[in-house]
């Protein structure tokens, strides 16, 4: 049987596993039950595995003949989010929810393990199954890489269930797909005083507010408009009482870029604006710039291969064009070690209430997408190793 037929055969298995994971969400790097269940399922399937770190699992499917090695990645952590869906498989771990589709990724990769193990006589090479923890905190991929999971891996393939894309469509375009994600922290020092006599102090709240506004000019006036970028402040802390002039303040925010040169220039631009804005109000500002995940850029050859795999499963109509997004993905760390592609697998369907954005308490998926994703994991591996 081919991957497409086997994915249909195991569709209910994948749905059941996804629902089990959905009912039992676990926070990043603490996916102990999830990891245990993955290993139990791999034991049943007959796929050997190792544990990496505390919760990561790497399964191995050896083909009948030697050849290249491809890594398939599925992340498995949940969010700190109170689920509002009224479904039979609603989260049983209050305060945590699979609100981003990682439950589906894990289930689909288990389904692919079944398919590939059943077809291993046709495999020329090796498939590594990366069950990754901690994607939401951008640490899981690095932990696995530091433990050597990418040694000998020639190609990587990952996917993300994507609610803005309708079910039955999959995006695998070449080039930038997700942004590099960095964090900024700005400490502002003024001089406290009484709110009735602002001239006697240096108001850190005013400085912070001015910096927030001035930072917006980076994207609008300092960066080529053809290079998308985002500078957002999500936290501003200042003051303790209505009539006390705050002497210090804290700003925290995030920076999203696609162009490496723009990313490289960001710290200097932000530092300059923060410091000189603060000085203009008689205060001081200090920037801490924390580099996060790199951008996700699909390899051109890998993307073409993925598009052909989608066509085999769903026909040409299954290949969708979808604009790159400014969200981040630590799958990019795997892509620094080997070429590959991240596929966006459509799971949106308003008729099934699967039309909420990711990280929303009502996020859900059209589970028909699981069959397509399962088949694509397996088909991509088969196609790559057969070349």
Secondary structure, DSSP 8 states (H G I E B T S, - for coil): --HHHHHHHTHHHHHHHHHHHHHT---TT--HHHHHHHHHHHHHHT-EEEEETTTEEEEEEE-SEEEEEEEEEEE---BS-------TT--SSTT-B--SSHHHHHHHHHHHHHHHHHTGGG-EEEEEEEEE--TTTT-HHHHHHHTTTTTT--EEEEEEEEEEEETT-EE--SEEEE-EEEEEEEEEE-B-EETT-GGGSB-HHHHHHHHHHHHHHIIIIIS-TTS-EEEEEEEEEE-SSTTEE-SEEEEEEEEEESSHHHHHHHHHHHHHHHHHHHHHTT-EEEEEEE-----EEE-HHHHHHHHHHHHHHH-GGGEE----BS---THHHHHHHSEEEEEEEEEEBGGGTB-S-TT-TT----THHHHHHHHHHHHHHHHHHH-
